[in-house]
């Protein structure tokens, strides 16, 4: 027998309404009676309190706030517009959309390391795939893409550039209301106009965008007022430069590549060559031709600097690092991103091994690899992201790059002395030590604890940051857009159906406290990020619509990568590109090593074909299994 309590719970969960609002009424002779929870449900019953058989979306008294106009913030804005949420504003402290990583930290030589198929704003089954860009676009191409999508989809009218968020204050308006009530509390967001005279430092001057704000003084203030027509009420504090605006929710995407880690080495004052950091426009790569370069660090940016220096004709590059990090060939990276089911770490390591044989080196021996004795299972725990590309392997084969696990002791006039007493001849010294997240975010939100991506366990405060490292036994992807889509859709769903927030918070086992961590609470390890995201798909009590949406979205990841970057394009682009051919030709001329022998280029082709054949056989096998189940 089915009780009224069971039916009441199912209806409340499905329709997103309070259990107490539902009344079950039956006719008893000449009168009507309201059934209690313990009563058995009747075959004919009248249910009062249902306004629609569709899940009811929450209505908010104030607009919504997005902090950050980088990839994550723009993706969130795009998701809001798609779901019919058009009452929001996007704040960014710099004068151009694209985020700190691409606008400030990247330079004209920077390129996307992962393929375009899994890194673009239109990564969504409802949007057209951008086919006008290269497989590995440059910084300028990506910034133009961000600008074009912002204009085309109407995001730009919601964006307020050159505006820095100083504080987010919680204001409880209805203390007795339920936690998932949309009008229980709001957030007073204090903002301040970025220093107008410093805006030139916040815009990539060589990027042509029609809304990059580079003017100064009163003219710029007039342009700001004319360009942005906000659909919210902002209150100017008397006698201050701050403006306070009330919002019903705040979604913050501060990015993980914000503050450059800096370090001064002993002897920099006597070094006669060029010293600089391998990001921004601080280092002049045109001066390295036919001269040796020493790079300090071995993260993703350091591997990119190897490519940049060799493209500009450096005679040799020496990488000095505390420990060697894994780099991934382009075809292996594509194989990871196109896979429907995440390949294991052991499979990835075996796929990389033929390229590592040319260094020569064994990827299984790296500090980041925790493997069984028979090497059938493995987990990769690395402190930095993968450096992705083929230049590192090609340069190692031709003797154009060497990796030294050591530390810098001091710099001399034309050399770099290591702690091991080894002296490296160097005309240029590049420091690439990585980045940290924005340390001010925790102060802005007064963050004491992160529960998943929720600041202080508040489902209205979403603070989502990239993870600086890797901790995985399976790899579902190496790029931002698949996770960015899930993150933005998650926040949009919770705003529309806040009842799902409570079971999701209860199921989220990932918690980090500011007091117990050396870095800020948002900038967490790879394992923390996985814990924060994955329990949601099976959270007890969450709606069936939520769980089915997650399954559909997850199945589209590999399919979209395959459609935009099929295996024929990846082979042509990765192995026959101009820079790849140029580095091989220059190296053969100087080292005498011939490409007629077995080289990384030819090995890459054969390994790529084997990897692709494996992927195609796997897809055919899955199709056969599905047909058998249907029959």
C-alpha positions as CSV (number, residue, x, y, z in Angstrom):
1,X,0.0,0.0,0.0
2,X,1.1,3.5,-0.8
3,X,0.9,6.2,1.9
4,X,0.1,9.9,1.4
5,X,3.5,10.8,2.8
6,X,5.2,8.9,-0.1
7,X,3.2,10.6,-2.8
8,X,3.6,14.0,-1.1
9,X,7.4,13.6,-1.1
10,X,7.6,12.6,-4.7
11,X,5.4,15.5,-5.9
12,X,7.3,18.0,-3.8
13,X,10.6,16.8,-5.2
14,X,9.5,16.7,-8.8
15,X,7.7,20.0,-8.9
16,X,10.0,22.0,-6.5
17,X,7.3,23.0,-4.0
18,X,7.0,22.7,-0.2
19,X,5.5,19.5,1.1
20,X,3.3,21.6,3.5
21,X,1.7,23.3,0.5
22,X,0.2,20.1,-0.8
23,X,-3.2,19.0,0.5
24,X,-4.8,15.6,-0.4
25,X,-8.6,15.8,-0.3
26,X,-11.1,13.0,-0.8
27,X,-14.9,13.1,-0.9
28,X,-16.5,11.2,1.9
29,X,-20.3,10.9,1.3
30,X,-21.6,14.4,1.4
31,X,-18.4,16.0,2.9
32,X,-14.7,16.4,2.1
33,X,-11.8,15.2,4.2
34,X,-8.1,16.1,4.2
35,X,-5.9,13.0,4.3
36,X,-3.0,12.7,6.7
37,X,0.5,11.4,5.9
38,X,-0.2,8.1,7.5
39,X,-3.4,7.5,5.4
40,X,-3.4,5.2,2.4
41,X,-3.6,7.1,-0.9
42,X,-7.0,6.7,-2.6
43,X,-7.6,5.9,-6.3
44,X,-9.3,9.2,-6.7
45,X,-8.0,12.2,-4.8
46,X,-7.9,16.0,-5.3
47,X,-4.4,17.6,-4.7
48,X,-4.4,21.3,-3.9
49,X,-1.3,23.4,-4.0
50,X,0.0,22.5,-7.5
51,X,0.2,25.5,-9.9
52,X,1.9,23.6,-12.7
53,X,3.1,20.1,-13.5
54,X,6.4,21.6,-14.5
55,X,9.1,22.2,-11.9
56,X,8.6,25.8,-10.7
57,X,11.6,28.1,-11.1
58,X,12.5,30.4,-8.2
59,X,12.0,34.1,-8.5
60,X,14.5,36.5,-6.9
61,X,14.0,40.1,-5.7
62,X,17.4,41.2,-6.9
63,X,19.6,40.6,-9.9
64,X,22.5,38.2,-10.0
65,X,26.2,39.0,-9.9
66,X,29.1,37.4,-11.8
67,X,32.7,38.3,-10.8
68,X,35.3,37.8,-13.6
69,X,35.0,38.2,-17.4
70,X,37.3,35.3,-18.3
71,X,36.4,32.0,-19.7
72,X,34.5,30.9,-16.6
73,X,32.6,34.1,-16.1
74,X,31.6,34.5,-19.7
75,X,30.5,30.9,-19.8
76,X,28.3,31.5,-16.8
77,X,26.8,34.6,-18.4
78,X,26.1,32.6,-21.6
79,X,24.4,29.9,-19.5
80,X,22.3,32.4,-17.7
81,X,21.1,33.9,-21.0
82,X,20.4,30.4,-22.4
83,X,18.2,29.5,-19.3
84,X,16.3,32.8,-19.4
85,X,18.1,34.6,-16.6
86,X,18.8,38.0,-18.1
87,X,18.9,40.1,-14.9
88,X,22.6,39.9,-14.0
89,X,25.8,41.9,-14.3
90,X,29.4,40.8,-14.9
91,X,32.2,42.7,-13.1
92,X,35.9,42.6,-14.2
93,X,38.7,44.8,-12.9
94,X,40.6,44.9,-16.2
95,X,39.6,46.7,-19.3
96,X,39.0,43.7,-21.7
97,X,37.1,40.4,-21.6
98,X,39.2,37.3,-21.6
99,X,40.5,37.1,-18.1
100,X,43.8,37.8,-16.4
101,X,45.4,34.6,-17.7
102,X,45.0,35.6,-21.4
103,X,44.9,39.4,-21.2
104,X,47.7,40.0,-18.7
105,X,49.8,36.9,-18.2
106,X,50.0,35.6,-21.7
107,X,52.1,37.3,-24.4
108,X,51.8,37.5,-28.2
109,X,53.8,34.2,-28.5
110,X,51.4,32.3,-26.2
111,X,49.2,29.5,-27.7
112,X,46.5,27.2,-26.5
113,X,48.2,23.9,-25.5
114,X,45.1,21.8,-25.6
115,X,43.2,21.6,-28.9
116,X,40.4,24.0,-29.7
117,X,37.8,21.2,-29.6
118,X,37.7,21.4,-25.8
119,X,38.5,25.1,-25.2
120,X,36.0,27.6,-26.6
121,X,33.0,29.5,-25.2
122,X,30.5,27.7,-27.6
123,X,31.3,24.4,-26.0
124,X,27.6,23.4,-25.7
125,X,25.3,21.0,-27.6
126,X,23.0,23.9,-28.5
127,X,25.6,26.2,-30.1
128,X,27.4,26.0,-33.4
129,X,31.0,24.8,-33.3
130,X,33.6,27.6,-34.2
131,X,35.4,26.3,-37.3
132,X,37.2,29.5,-38.2
133,X,40.0,29.1,-35.7
134,X,43.2,27.1,-35.8
135,X,43.5,23.8,-33.9
136,X,45.9,25.5,-31.4
137,X,44.9,29.2,-31.5
138,X,47.2,32.0,-30.3
139,X,46.4,34.4,-27.5
140,X,45.2,37.0,-30.0
141,X,42.8,34.6,-31.7
142,X,41.3,33.5,-28.4
143,X,40.8,37.1,-27.2
144,X,39.0,37.8,-30.5
145,X,36.9,34.7,-30.0
146,X,35.9,35.9,-26.5
147,X,35.0,39.3,-27.9
148,X,33.1,37.9,-30.8
149,X,31.0,35.6,-28.7
150,X,30.3,38.3,-26.1
151,X,28.9,40.5,-28.9
152,X,27.0,37.8,-30.7
153,X,25.1,36.4,-27.7
154,X,24.5,39.7,-26.0
155,X,26.8,39.2,-23.0
156,X,28.6,42.5,-23.5
157,X,25.6,44.6,-22.4
158,X,25.8,42.9,-19.0
159,X,29.5,43.5,-18.6
160,X,31.1,46.2,-16.5
161,X,34.8,46.4,-17.1
162,X,37.3,48.3,-15.1
163,X,35.3,47.6,-12.0
164,X,36.8,45.9,-9.0
165,X,34.7,44.1,-6.4
166,X,36.0,45.1,-2.9
167,X,33.5,43.3,-0.6
168,X,30.6,40.9,-0.6
169,X,28.4,41.4,2.6
170,X,25.6,38.9,3.5
171,X,22.3,40.6,4.5
172,X,19.5,38.4,5.9
173,X,16.2,39.9,5.1
174,X,13.8,37.1,6.3
175,X,15.5,35.2,9.1
176,X,12.5,32.8,9.6
177,X,12.4,31.9,5.9
178,X,13.7,28.5,4.8
179,X,17.3,28.2,3.6
180,X,16.3,27.5,0.0
181,X,14.0,30.5,-0.1
182,X,15.1,32.9,-2.8
183,X,14.2,36.0,-0.7
184,X,15.7,34.8,2.6
185,X,18.9,36.9,2.1
186,X,20.8,39.0,-0.4
187,X,24.3,40.3,-0.9
188,X,25.5,43.9,-0.7
189,X,28.4,44.0,-3.3
190,X,30.8,46.9,-2.9
191,X,32.6,47.9,-6.1
192,X,35.1,50.6,-7.1
193,X,36.2,51.8,-10.5
194,X,39.7,50.6,-11.4
195,X,42.4,53.3,-11.5
196,X,41.7,54.8,-15.0
197,X,45.3,55.9,-15.4
198,X,46.5,52.3,-15.1
199,X,44.2,50.8,-17.6
200,X,46.8,50.6,-20.3
201,X,48.6,48.0,-18.2
202,X,45.3,45.9,-18.1
203,X,44.7,45.7,-21.8
204,X,46.7,43.7,-24.4
205,X,47.6,46.8,-26.5
206,X,48.3,44.7,-29.7
207,X,44.9,43.1,-29.6
208,X,42.2,44.8,-31.7
209,X,38.9,44.7,-29.9
210,X,36.2,47.3,-30.3
211,X,35.4,47.5,-26.6
212,X,38.9,47.3,-25.0
213,X,38.9,50.4,-22.8
214,X,42.3,52.2,-23.2
215,X,41.3,55.8,-23.0
216,X,41.9,58.0,-20.0
217,X,40.3,60.6,-17.8
218,X,36.9,62.1,-18.2
219,X,36.5,60.8,-21.7
220,X,36.8,57.2,-20.4
221,X,34.2,57.9,-17.7
222,X,31.8,59.2,-20.3
223,X,32.4,56.1,-22.4
224,X,31.7,53.8,-19.4
225,X,28.4,55.5,-18.7
226,X,27.4,55.3,-22.4
227,X,28.5,51.8,-22.9
228,X,26.9,50.1,-19.9
229,X,23.2,50.5,-19.0
230,X,22.8,48.3,-16.0
231,X,19.4,46.8,-15.1
232,X,19.9,47.1,-11.4
233,X,20.0,49.9,-8.8
234,X,23.4,50.9,-7.5
235,X,23.9,53.2,-4.5
236,X,26.8,55.6,-4.3
237,X,28.2,55.9,-0.8
238,X,28.5,59.5,0.3
239,X,32.0,60.8,0.4
240,X,33.5,57.6,-1.1
241,X,34.5,56.1,-4.4
242,X,32.6,52.9,-3.6
243,X,29.3,51.8,-5.0
244,X,27.0,49.3,-3.3
245,X,24.6,47.1,-5.2
246,X,22.3,44.4,-3.9
247,X,22.3,41.0,-5.6
248,X,20.4,37.7,-4.9
249,X,23.5,35.6,-5.7
250,X,27.2,35.9,-6.5
251,X,29.1,33.5,-8.9
252,X,32.8,34.2,-8.8
253,X,35.3,32.9,-11.3
254,X,38.7,34.4,-10.2
255,X,40.9,32.1,-12.2
256,X,43.9,30.2,-10.9
257,X,46.6,31.9,-13.0
258,X,46.6,35.4,-11.4
259,X,49.6,36.2,-9.2
260,X,53.0,35.3,-10.8
261,X,55.3,33.6,-8.3
262,X,58.5,35.7,-8.3
263,X,62.0,34.9,-7.0
264,X,65.3,36.8,-7.2
265,X,68.4,34.7,-7.6
266,X,71.7,35.6,-6.2
267,X,73.9,37.3,-8.8
268,X,71.2,38.8,-11.0
269,X,72.8,42.2,-10.6
270,X,76.1,41.0,-12.3
271,X,74.5,38.9,-15.1
272,X,75.1,40.6,-18.4
273,X,72.3,38.9,-20.4
274,X,68.6,39.4,-20.4
275,X,66.6,38.3,-17.3
276,X,62.8,38.2,-17.2
277,X,59.7,36.1,-16.5
278,X,58.3,33.9,-19.3
279,X,54.9,35.6,-19.4
280,X,53.4,39.0,-19.9
281,X,55.5,41.1,-22.4
282,X,58.4,41.2,-20.0
283,X,60.9,39.0,-22.0
284,X,62.1,39.9,-25.5
285,X,62.3,36.5,-27.3
286,X,63.6,38.1,-30.5
287,X,67.0,38.5,-28.8
288,X,67.6,34.8,-28.2
289,X,68.6,33.8,-31.8
290,X,71.8,31.7,-31.8
291,X,72.2,32.1,-28.1
292,X,71.8,29.7,-25.1
293,X,68.9,30.1,-22.7
294,X,68.4,28.8,-19.2
295,X,64.8,28.4,-18.0
296,X,64.0,28.0,-14.3
297,X,60.9,25.8,-13.8
298,X,59.2,22.9,-15.6
299,X,55.5,23.5,-15.5
300,X,53.2,24.1,-18.5
301,X,54.4,27.7,-19.0
302,X,58.0,26.5,-18.9
303,X,57.4,23.9,-21.6
304,X,55.7,26.6,-23.7
305,X,58.8,28.8,-23.2
306,X,60.9,26.0,-24.6
307,X,58.8,26.1,-27.8
308,X,58.9,29.9,-27.9
309,X,62.7,30.1,-27.5
310,X,63.4,27.5,-30.1
311,X,60.9,29.1,-32.6
312,X,63.0,32.3,-32.2
313,X,66.2,30.5,-33.0
314,X,67.8,29.8,-29.6
315,X,70.9,27.6,-29.9
316,X,70.0,25.6,-26.8
317,X,67.6,25.6,-23.8
318,X,68.4,24.3,-20.4
319,X,65.5,23.6,-18.0
320,X,66.5,23.7,-14.3
321,X,63.9,22.3,-11.9
322,X,63.5,20.8,-8.5
323,X,61.7,17.8,-10.0
324,X,60.6,16.7,-13.5
325,X,57.0,17.1,-14.5
326,X,55.2,15.0,-17.1
327,X,54.7,16.5,-20.5
328,X,52.1,15.1,-22.8
329,X,52.3,14.7,-26.7
330,X,49.6,16.4,-28.6
331,X,48.0,13.3,-30.0
332,X,47.8,11.7,-26.6
333,X,46.2,14.8,-25.3
334,X,43.6,14.6,-28.1
335,X,43.0,11.0,-27.3
336,X,42.1,11.9,-23.7
337,X,39.7,14.7,-24.7
338,X,37.9,12.7,-27.4
339,X,37.2,9.6,-25.2
340,X,33.7,8.9,-24.1
341,X,34.9,6.9,-21.1
342,X,38.0,8.3,-19.3
343,X,41.1,6.4,-20.2
344,X,43.2,5.1,-17.3
345,X,46.5,6.7,-16.2
346,X,48.3,3.4,-17.1
347,X,46.9,3.7,-20.7
348,X,48.1,7.3,-20.9
349,X,51.6,6.5,-19.7
350,X,52.0,3.7,-22.1
351,X,50.8,5.9,-25.0
352,X,53.4,8.5,-24.0
353,X,56.3,6.1,-23.6
354,X,57.4,5.9,-27.3
355,X,57.9,9.6,-27.3
356,X,59.7,9.5,-24.0
357,X,62.1,6.9,-25.4
358,X,63.7,9.6,-27.5
359,X,64.7,11.8,-24.6
360,X,65.5,9.1,-23.4
361,X,63.4,8.8,-20.3
362,X,60.7,6.6,-18.6
363,X,57.4,8.4,-17.7
364,X,56.7,5.6,-15.2
365,X,59.7,6.7,-13.2
366,X,58.5,10.3,-12.5
367,X,57.7,11.4,-9.0
368,X,54.1,12.1,-9.9
369,X,53.4,8.4,-10.9
370,X,52.2,6.0,-8.2
371,X,51.9,2.6,-9.9
372,X,51.6,-1.1,-9.1
373,X,54.6,-3.3,-9.6
374,X,53.3,-4.8,-12.8
375,X,52.4,-1.3,-14.1
376,X,48.8,-2.2,-14.9
377,X,47.3,0.4,-12.7
378,X,48.6,3.9,-11.9
379,X,47.7,7.3,-10.4
380,X,49.3,10.6,-11.4
381,X,49.7,13.1,-8.6
382,X,51.5,16.1,-10.0
383,X,51.9,19.6,-8.4
384,X,51.5,21.4,-11.8
385,X,49.4,20.9,-14.9
386,X,50.7,19.0,-17.9
387,X,52.8,20.8,-20.4
388,X,51.3,19.7,-23.7
389,X,53.1,19.7,-27.0
390,X,55.6,17.9,-29.3
391,X,58.4,20.5,-29.3
392,X,59.7,19.3,-26.0
393,X,60.3,15.8,-27.3
394,X,61.6,17.0,-30.7
395,X,64.0,19.3,-29.0
396,X,65.2,16.6,-26.6
397,X,65.9,14.3,-29.5
398,X,67.9,16.8,-31.4
399,X,69.8,17.9,-28.3
400,X,68.3,21.4,-28.3
401,X,67.0,21.1,-24.7
402,X,68.2,19.4,-21.5
403,X,66.5,19.0,-18.2
404,X,68.6,19.3,-15.0
405,X,67.1,18.4,-11.7
406,X,69.0,20.9,-9.6
407,X,68.7,24.4,-8.0
408,X,70.2,27.8,-8.9
409,X,73.2,28.7,-6.7
410,X,74.0,32.0,-8.3
411,X,74.3,33.9,-11.6
412,X,77.6,35.0,-13.1
413,X,78.2,37.4,-16.0
414,X,77.6,34.8,-18.8
415,X,76.7,31.7,-16.9
416,X,74.3,30.1,-14.3
417,X,75.9,28.1,-11.5
418,X,73.9,25.2,-10.0
419,X,74.0,23.8,-6.5
420,X,75.8,20.7,-7.9
421,X,78.6,23.1,-9.0
422,X,77.7,22.6,-12.7
423,X,78.0,25.8,-14.7
424,X,75.7,26.5,-17.6
425,X,76.6,29.0,-20.3
426,X,73.7,31.4,-20.6
427,X,73.0,34.7,-22.4
428,X,69.4,34.7,-21.3
429,X,67.7,33.7,-18.0
430,X,63.9,33.0,-18.0
431,X,62.0,32.4,-14.8
432,X,58.7,30.5,-15.0
433,X,57.8,29.6,-11.5
434,X,54.0,29.3,-11.9
435,X,51.0,31.2,-10.5
436,X,48.8,31.4,-7.5
437,X,45.2,32.3,-7.2
438,X,44.0,35.8,-6.2
439,X,44.6,35.9,-2.4
440,X,42.0,38.7,-2.0
441,X,39.0,36.6,-2.9
442,X,38.8,34.9,0.6
443,X,38.8,38.4,2.2
444,X,36.1,39.7,-0.2
445,X,33.8,36.8,0.7
446,X,35.0,36.5,4.3
447,X,35.5,32.8,3.5
448,X,36.0,30.5,6.5
449,X,35.3,27.2,4.7
450,X,34.7,26.0,1.2
451,X,32.0,23.2,0.8
452,X,32.6,22.1,-2.7
453,X,32.5,25.3,-4.7
454,X,30.2,27.1,-2.1
455,X,31.8,29.7,0.1
456,X,30.9,29.0,3.7
457,X,28.4,26.3,2.6
458,X,26.1,29.0,1.1
459,X,24.5,27.8,-2.1
460,X,24.1,31.4,-3.3
461,X,27.9,32.1,-3.2
462,X,29.6,30.1,-5.9
463,X,33.4,30.5,-6.0
464,X,35.0,28.3,-8.7
465,X,38.7,28.3,-9.3
466,X,41.0,26.1,-11.4
467,X,43.0,23.4,-9.7
468,X,46.7,23.9,-9.9
469,X,47.7,20.3,-10.0
470,X,46.7,16.8,-11.1
471,X,45.5,13.9,-9.0
472,X,43.7,11.2,-11.0
473,X,43.7,7.5,-12.0
474,X,41.5,8.2,-15.0
475,X,41.5,11.3,-17.2
476,X,38.2,12.7,-18.6
477,X,40.0,15.7,-20.1
478,X,42.9,18.1,-19.9
479,X,41.1,21.4,-20.9
480,X,38.7,23.9,-19.3
481,X,35.5,23.9,-21.4
482,X,34.0,20.6,-20.4
483,X,34.4,21.3,-16.7
484,X,33.4,25.0,-17.3
485,X,30.2,23.9,-18.9
486,X,29.3,21.7,-16.0
487,X,30.2,24.3,-13.4
488,X,28.1,27.1,-15.1
489,X,25.2,24.8,-15.7
490,X,25.3,23.6,-12.1
491,X,25.1,27.2,-10.7
492,X,22.3,28.1,-13.1
493,X,20.3,25.0,-12.2
494,X,20.7,25.7,-8.5
495,X,19.4,29.3,-8.9
496,X,16.4,28.0,-10.8
497,X,15.7,25.1,-8.5
498,X,17.2,25.9,-5.1
499,X,15.7,22.9,-3.4
500,X,18.3,20.8,-5.0
501,X,21.0,22.7,-3.2
502,X,20.5,21.0,0.2
503,X,21.0,17.4,-0.9
504,X,23.9,18.4,-3.0
505,X,25.6,20.2,-0.1
506,X,24.9,17.2,2.1
507,X,26.5,14.9,-0.5
508,X,29.6,17.0,-1.1
509,X,32.4,15.5,1.0
510,X,35.0,18.0,-0.1
511,X,35.6,20.7,2.5
512,X,38.6,23.0,3.0
513,X,39.2,25.6,5.6
514,X,41.3,28.7,5.3
515,X,42.9,28.1,8.7
516,X,44.0,24.6,7.8
517,X,45.4,25.2,4.4
518,X,48.6,27.0,3.3
519,X,46.9,28.4,0.2
520,X,43.5,30.1,0.0
521,X,40.5,27.8,0.4
522,X,39.4,28.1,-3.3
523,X,42.8,27.1,-4.9
524,X,42.7,23.5,-4.0
525,X,44.3,20.3,-5.2
526,X,43.0,18.2,-8.1
527,X,41.5,15.6,-5.8
528,X,39.5,18.3,-4.0
529,X,38.0,19.5,-7.2
530,X,36.9,16.0,-8.3
531,X,35.3,15.4,-4.9
532,X,33.5,18.8,-5.2
533,X,32.0,17.9,-8.5
534,X,31.3,14.2,-8.9
535,X,29.1,13.4,-5.8
536,X,26.5,15.8,-7.3
537,X,25.4,13.3,-10.0
538,X,24.2,10.8,-7.5
539,X,23.3,13.1,-4.5
540,X,20.4,11.4,-2.5
541,X,17.3,13.5,-2.7
542,X,18.4,15.5,-5.8
543,X,15.8,15.7,-8.6
544,X,15.7,13.1,-11.4
545,X,15.9,15.9,-13.9
546,X,19.3,17.0,-12.5
547,X,20.8,13.5,-12.6
548,X,19.5,12.9,-16.2
549,X,20.9,16.3,-17.3
550,X,24.4,15.4,-16.0
551,X,24.4,12.1,-17.9
552,X,23.4,13.7,-21.2
553,X,26.0,16.5,-20.7
554,X,28.7,14.1,-19.9
555,X,28.1,11.9,-23.0
556,X,28.5,14.9,-25.3
557,X,32.1,15.8,-24.3
558,X,34.1,13.4,-26.5
559,X,31.6,13.7,-29.4
560,X,32.1,17.4,-29.7
561,X,35.9,17.1,-29.6
562,X,35.7,14.5,-32.3
563,X,33.5,16.6,-34.5
564,X,35.6,19.8,-34.3
565,X,39.0,18.1,-34.4
566,X,38.8,14.7,-36.1
567,X,41.8,12.4,-36.2
568,X,42.8,13.4,-39.7
569,X,43.0,17.1,-38.7
570,X,45.0,16.3,-35.5
571,X,47.5,14.3,-37.5
572,X,47.9,17.0,-40.1
573,X,48.0,19.9,-37.7
574,X,50.3,18.3,-35.1
575,X,52.8,16.6,-37.3
576,X,53.0,18.7,-40.5
577,X,52.7,22.2,-39.0
578,X,55.2,24.9,-40.1
579,X,56.9,25.3,-36.7
580,X,57.3,21.6,-36.3
581,X,58.9,21.3,-39.7
582,X,61.1,24.3,-39.1
583,X,62.5,23.1,-35.8
584,X,63.3,19.7,-37.4
585,X,65.1,21.4,-40.4
586,X,67.1,23.8,-38.2
587,X,68.1,21.1,-35.8
588,X,69.1,18.7,-38.6
589,X,71.3,21.4,-40.1
590,X,73.1,22.1,-36.8
591,X,73.3,18.6,-35.3
592,X,73.6,16.4,-38.4
593,X,70.8,14.0,-37.2
594,X,68.6,12.9,-40.0
595,X,64.9,12.5,-40.1
596,X,65.3,9.4,-42.3
597,X,66.0,7.5,-39.1
598,X,63.4,6.7,-36.5
599,X,62.6,10.1,-35.0
600,X,59.9,11.5,-32.7
601,X,58.1,12.8,-35.8
602,X,57.7,9.4,-37.5
603,X,57.1,7.7,-34.1
604,X,54.4,10.2,-33.4
605,X,52.6,9.3,-36.6
606,X,52.7,5.6,-35.9
607,X,51.7,6.0,-32.3
608,X,48.9,8.3,-33.2
609,X,47.5,5.9,-35.7
610,X,47.6,3.1,-33.2
611,X,46.0,5.3,-30.6
612,X,43.3,6.4,-33.0
613,X,42.6,2.8,-34.1
614,X,42.2,1.9,-30.5
615,X,39.7,4.7,-30.0
616,X,37.7,3.7,-33.1
617,X,37.6,0.0,-32.1
618,X,36.5,1.1,-28.6
619,X,33.6,3.2,-30.1
620,X,32.5,0.2,-32.4
621,X,32.6,-2.1,-29.4
622,X,30.4,0.3,-27.4
623,X,27.9,0.5,-30.3
624,X,27.7,-3.3,-30.4
625,X,27.0,-3.5,-26.7
626,X,24.3,-0.9,-27.0
627,X,22.6,-2.8,-29.9
628,X,22.7,-6.0,-27.9
629,X,21.0,-4.3,-24.9
630,X,18.3,-2.8,-27.2
631,X,17.6,-6.2,-28.8
